[in-house]
Amino acid sequence: MEPTQKLSLTKTPFQIFSKNIAAIAHIQQIIHDIDKLSVHKPLQKKQYLLSSYIVFLISSWEWFIENSISFQVNKILKDRELFDKIKVQLRKTDLTPGDYKTYADKKIYYFNVPIVEKIDELVKKTLGLHNISNKWLFQNLTLNEIAEKNDSIYNLRGSIAHRGYINGHLTFEDNFKHMEFIYSIADQTEKIIMSYIKDI
């Protein structure tokens, strides 16, 4: 009989991200509640709810990326052989575990714009994995279209957070499509990073 494999109870960043996405869905559900009630200025109130959903969605996406790096860095630091391989990938062979932790934490701290260019840069500089966004797939979109879609959703959030409004109107359907897209590439990101760390 083979020994029983130890079960890890640690949730992965994507599992936590999934729970966050499920939680912010309540914002969208409130819109349906408004439709059933007689309220003052319902369209304006729904736009504020739809806008807040985008802010929470992008905040969750940014947090997921940061937590994904932290999760892997902690894993790397527990495995000397893996750490030595990462040092080679980073071209920092004289790096100590303490220096690596400080270095990665600093890169994560200054990451606050989840556009494709910044995501690629963070993953490359902390894990040595180049151009992770080139491995994303979504429906029939090209890599450039995927990058543009990610960045345009981020720019929506920027418009809401910094100016308090957007040009045009948000819809429940559009927000759902934005969520599907971010959810898909988050799932892929975790799988790509885990596969890279496993096979390095």
Protein Blocks (a to p, Z undefined) as FASTA:
>chain_A
ZZdddddfbdcfklmmmmmmmmmmmmmmmmmmmmmpccehkllmmmmmmmmmmmmmmmmm
mmmmmmmmmmmmmmmmmmmklmmmmmmmnopakbcfklmmmmmmmmmmmpcbfcfklmmm
mmmmmnopahkllmpcehjbcfklmmmmmmmmmmmmmmmmmnopaedjddfklmmmmmmm
mmmmmmmmmmmmmmmmmmZZ
